[in-house]
Amino acid sequence: MGTGQSRNSNTLVVPQANQALDQLKYEVAQELGIQIPQDGYYGYMATRDTGAIGGHITRRLVQIAEQTLAGQSGFRS
């Protein structure tokens, strides 16, 4: 597998969200002090770093969803 190629077979339910998710990935990595490779190849990154980014992204997405649902139902925490 060459540089910059991905074996990710996940498909987004909303393809237009791809750019927003990419931006979120870079924001989270910056907050954690982790440098994301500019060439898109993650093979040289520590598993701990990529896992930390993924975990924080998931946490943030859950928070966004909870806030959205709370706002739609009229309940405020």
Summary of the structure (lengths in Angstrom):
residues: 77
radius of gyration: 15.1
end to end distance: 47.3
largest distance: 49.6
contacts: 136
relative contact order: 0.12
helix: 58%
strand: 0%
